[in-house]
Amino acid sequence: MEPLGDLEIRASFVNCSKGEARRLNLPRGLAELPWGDLDFLGWRDQGAPDRAYLVAPHGGELVGVTLRSPMVRRSLTKTNVCSLCITAHAGSGVALLAARRAGVSGREGNTVGTYICADLACSLYVRGVKKSTLVTRPDESLPLERQIARTVDNLDAFLAKVLTDTAA
């Protein structure tokens, strides 16, 4: 992913008002992020733990979505799998993140959700830059390039759902 600036990030949001996009907390240290290893930019709001944000290329454009995560306590003995990168995590390492749909449908309260790595570091998990808290991780039979493509495809499918205005 190419490095992004504040204005690009704020202008990309499709499921919130321009005022909300101006006020959202951007991640610290944008310049220091490992942009070459990222397929999308994802971060949690430091001031509001139930909020998260995701910005990714989609359909030739930059698309940003605001996400909400209900505060749910997960069992520390159960394993959960991210639906984007297929990384298994123990306990609360995966969160159900819901995005308001874009357009009229979203303004009417319609949302779409998926289970994503709670820290939104899917790109880093796929590349092995960051490790899951699980002691062992099942070996993937797919080559790294295909794992990355699968993650991007899964993200594209989620973003397509967010962009579908069912009320139109």
Secondary structure by P-SEA (a helix, b strand, c coil): cccccaaaaaaacccccaaaaaaccccccccccccccccbbbbcccccccbbbbbbbcccbbbbbbbbbcbbbbbccbbbbbccccccccccccccccccccccccccccbbbbbcccccaaaaaaaccccccccccccccccaaaaaaaaaaaaaaaaaaaaccccc
